[in-house]
């Protein structure tokens, strides 16, 4: 049915029927020149929160399989599944106890094989999370290593005798961790708070854990560790998975001299000094591992892909993760600067600068604005009043740029962050140790909102592992699928354009009107170029002259007035509007 919207005192009546959103076609399979992942739209699934098939309140693999048709309708072509391996769940799967099995609460290998087979029927690629930096302290490797100093796996983790506490100059964190007169060998801190060293009486040594105490770091200076980890990766490659997202990949190595990290100003969420991870992160040896891993993965058929979690402060350091033509590393390092840079804001200048930088890498860019570790982008870029309109602008920037795009379950419908209000409700270890300064990551991991019904259609169990966000009665897939003006419908429209339009698939990205503080404009080149115009301000903005002379045809417009506009000359871009056009 038609829809009337009012803007700046003028009523605009525009037909927005379902025909405006094309049904997805099977994605291309890729060629030697353009592998399938070069144009991918990656959709991250947090398995605990996507779909619960057995009513225990926790998502599972069969729950993912049950919703593959929904993902196909959205138009995604690649699923990244967060860890579903056996785990004590201290860090909800990122503490792996067995790399070659499925956690029983998520199902079994038969369920995984079925998921993968059903995904391939729908032309969906499956990428798994792989945690190479650390294991669970319940992994058989660590249990053996911690038992003594002379067992076959004694050197598979980072162990140290510590230093004599008496008379030594110690940090406050070290002082709180003295055992048998020994203090940790340096001032390194765990990301989750406290010393990064844990004493084990059986060995009378400390082991290093950059993350949770239940996540001991592997010793990548031991060749046996690399051989074993590469073997685990081969296990899944042999089962046909299409690739891996590599978690915390920059942290594989530590300074062999274990020098103190420099102290920065301020304190962290646990009240401890902020440290610069100079000697405990991004050591050059990691690039050798990436080159060897890339060579192994490239030897498999089917254009397997390596995606890296690469939080880098600038584009030059991100670019290093691609390697070189003769020594390639990651296929797709994540550009997390656009969405998660420390000054990231809903600002045309911020997005322009970050997108310009994204085009400078020596490989295909990969852009990310949502993931399982950060509050949802609709909250970070919203203002509490125009959140959906702003989210449409952000989605347009993500989905029309020259880059692989990565989204997160719930983002296409505008799921919001539901941060716990009481410390006793927190499940995430970051929130448990960091409360109240850091309330953890539970808020961005709540169950997927499929319907307005009980438990949002996620589960039949009223006691879900995290509470369902009460706003599921208005923010859910079922309701938004029926509304042509919804955020979900907007995503479907952009994704279809991204897939089918040659300029949006392969065209160079050229930035226009680059001094404009309010409007971001860029053109994707091609036989029929595409112009993207994004208004980051709360007022209608005039468009620069000459952006695309002559008549234009609207491919996507987030405001109902835009499709009726036949020329850019004299046109104004409505507040918080996204407009995608091509020559008519």
HULINVEN-V446664 format. One record per helix or strand of 2 or more residues. SS is the DSSP state (H for helix, E for strand). FROM is the first residue (numbers start at 1). TO is the last residue. Records with the same first field share a line. If there is no record, write none. Layout:
BEGIN
SS=FROM-TO ; FROM-TO
END
This chain:
BEGIN
E=3-7 ; 10-14 ; 41-45 ; 78-81 ; 125-131 ; 159-160 ; 163-164 ; 182-183 ; 197-200 ; 205-208 ; 217-218 ; 243-247 ; 263-267 ; 273-275 ; 305-308 ; 332-333 ; 366-368 ; 404-408 ; 509-512 ; 519-524 ; 530-535 ; 541-542 ; 551-557 ; 572-573 ; 578-583
H=18-20 ; 36-39 ; 47-49 ; 61-65 ; 68-74 ; 109-121 ; 140-147 ; 172-175 ; 223-238 ; 249-251 ; 285-298 ; 315-322 ; 337-340 ; 348-358 ; 377-380 ; 387-400 ; 411-413 ; 423-425 ; 429-434 ; 442-444 ; 454-457 ; 470-473 ; 477-481 ; 487-500 ; 502-506 ; 562-564
END
